[in-house]
Amino acid sequence: MDKAVTFDLWNTILCDRHYGEHRVDALERALKEEGIIVDKMVIRNSYQSALICFNELWESDRKHQYISAANVIEFVLKSLNVSLSIGSKSEAVERFEEAILHDPPPLREGTRMVLKKLHNRYRIGLISNTGITPGRILRRVLEHHTILRYFACTIFSDEVGFTKPCPVIFRKAINTLQVNPAGAIHIGDLLETDVAGAKAIGMKTVWLNDAGTDLQRNDSKTAPDHEIRELSQLPRILHT
């Protein structure tokens, strides 16, 4: 077994789901516990502004450093011109990070079948940008779906400190799986992060294009080696 397959997480293994309202509720609760009353709509708007701001910072950061739940909360508190005690702030961060556990996102169709088919033939890894939900929580979600056991490594941006497409996070996976980049292939739904990042270190790539988006082939950095519409098509590509 000298080859590896690495997967993106969101919209590749798990269906994306938004937890903004859980986080707004958590922050409102933390403020109320310290006697600070702020209209929920104002909190919601500040939270959305934080996401937009940090996304713009991420896009302009060539190193693609990780942005945490604590960073988002600090932004919101500053925009509201309020503060929380260290204990309340820590509790708010925990509530932000664990919001996903209230209603875990479902697996994409075909995920378990594909992993089961591949795990005896390949070293399987996961390379995920985590956003507000850290790797320690996402592993619990994977365990909830009984698929964590299929992964020889799970590499999360909050633990590495950098996000895809930064080469650091891909090299971390390759080193952990103990394979050469040329002997590995990465599957993901985003050209700019999954395909470009994996190609930059010499991995093969598969673009999961379930929306049927037209590919602009004039950019060699984001041109995948293979393209599929459903995850169930992956074993056929790997075995040819």
N, C-alpha and C positions, 0 to 999 in steps of 0.2 A: 504494500500500500504506500505508494510514493507520490500520490496526487492529493490535492485538497480542493474543496469547494467551500467558498465563503458566501454568506448571505447577508444582505441588508435586512433590517428588521421591519420598519414601518412601511406598510403597503407592499411588502414582499412576503414577510412571515405573518405579521399582524396587520389587521385592518386599522387604519388610522381612526382615532376617535378623539374628540375635543373635551377637555376637562376644565375649561375656563370658569364655568359657573361654580364648580366645587372650590376652586381656588379663590375666587372672589368672596364666596361665603366664608372660607377659612380666614381670610384676612379681615373681613368685617367682624367676625367673631373675636379674633385676637384684639382688635381695636376696642370692641365693646367691653372685653374683659378688663381693659385698663381704663375704662370710663371715657373712651374717645368715640364719639358718634359722628360717622361720616355717611352720607347718603350712598346707598349701594351703587347707584348709577355712576356716581363720581368715582368710586373705587373701580368699577368695571372699566370706565373710560381710561383711568390711569393705568390699569393692567394692560389694556389693549395698546396703549401708547408705549408701554415698556416693551412689549413684544415686537412692535414695529421698529422701535429704536434699536433694540439689540439685534434684530435681523439685519438692519442696515449696517450696523457695526460689524457683524459677522461677514457680510458680503464684501466689505471693504478691507477686512483683515486678511492679508495674504497667508498668515500663519494659521488662521481659522482656530483660534483659541476657544476653549469651552466656556460657555456662559451658564451659570448655575441658577437654581431657584432663589438662592440668597441674593444674587445680583438683581434679579427681577423684583424681589420684595423691597430691597433697598431703594430701587428706582421709584417704586410706587409710593413708599413712605415719604421720600423726598419730595415727590410731586404733590403729595397731599399736605406737606409741611407738618408732618406728625412724626412721632418716634415711639418705639416700643422698647420695653426692657429686654435685656439679653435673653431671659428665659422665655418670654412671650414670642420674641423673634425666632428663637430656635424652634419653638413649637409650631409657629406658622410655616417655617421652612419644611418641617416634617409633614405637615398637613398638605402643603403644596406637592411635595414629592410623592406622597402616598395617595393622592386623589384618584389615581388610576385604579386602585384596588377596590374602590366602591362599585365599579362596573367595568371589569377587565375587558379590553378589546378582544374581539373574536379572531380566530385564525383565518387566514385567507384559505379559500377553497383549495384543496389538494395538498396543503402544507404537510400534514402528518404522513400522508401516503408517500410523498416525495422523499422526505427525510428517512422514512423507513426503508425505502428502496436504496438509498445512497449510503447509509451509514456503515455497511459492511464492506464497501468498495472504496470509500474516500474518507480522508480526515475532513470533518465538517467544522467550520467556524462561523461565528456571527460577528459582524462589524457594524456597530450601530451608533449613530448620533443620538444622544439621549435627550437633549433639551432639558426641560424642568424635571422630568422623571429620571432618576439615576439608575445605573446598572443594578444596584442591589435590589431595587424594586422590580425592574424588568425581569430579572432572573426568577422572581417569585411568580410573575405572570406566566413565564415559560413553563415553570414547574406546575402551575395551575392547569395548563393545557397538556401536561405530561409529555413535553417535547424537549425539555432541557437536557435530558440524558443523551440526546443525539449529537450534541455539540461537544467537540473536543476542546473548544475554547470559545469564550464569549467576551468580545472586546468592546468596551463602551467608552464613549468620548469623555465622560466625566472622570473616569479612572485613568485615562491616558493624558487628559488635559488638552487635547486637540480633537477637532472634528474632521470628518470627511469633507473635502477631498485631500486633506493634509496627508502626505506620505507616511507620517509617523504612525498613524493609527492602522494603516494597511501593513506596514512593516512589522508592527507589534503582532498582528495576527499571523503573518507568515513565519516569524521567528518562533512563536508559540506552537504552531503546527509543525514546525521543523521540516519545511519544504522550501524549494526554490520558487521564486515568483513565477517562473515559466511553467512550473508544474501545478499552478493554482488557477482557478477561475472564480470570478466574483459575479454574483447575481444581484441586481438591484433595479429599482424603478426610476432612478434619477440619473440623467446623463451627466450633469455637472458635478455631482458628488460621487456616485458609485462608479460610473464608467470612467470618467476622467481620472479619479483618484487611483483606481486599480490599474489602469493602463500606465499611469505615470511611473509605477514601480515594476512594470513588466508582466503583470498578470493578464490573463485572458478575461474577457467580459461577456456577460449576457445581460441585455436590457429587457426587463419585464415591462412591456409596453401594452398594458391591458386596455388603454384608451384608444389604441390605434393611431397615435400621434405620428404625423409625417416626420421622418428623420431628415434633418438638414445635414447632408453628408459633406459639406465643405469645411467642417471642423474636424480634423483628424484626432484631436484630443478627446472628443466625446463620441467618436464613431465606434459602436460596439462590434465585437466579433460575431455575436449572434443576437437575434431578437426573437422573443417569444411573446405570446399574448396571454398565456396561462402558465402557472407554475408547473402544471402536470406535463408540459412539453419539455421540461428541463432534462429528465433522464435520457430521452432520445438523443438530445444534443451531446450529452456527456459520453454516451456509449458509442457514438459513431467515430 
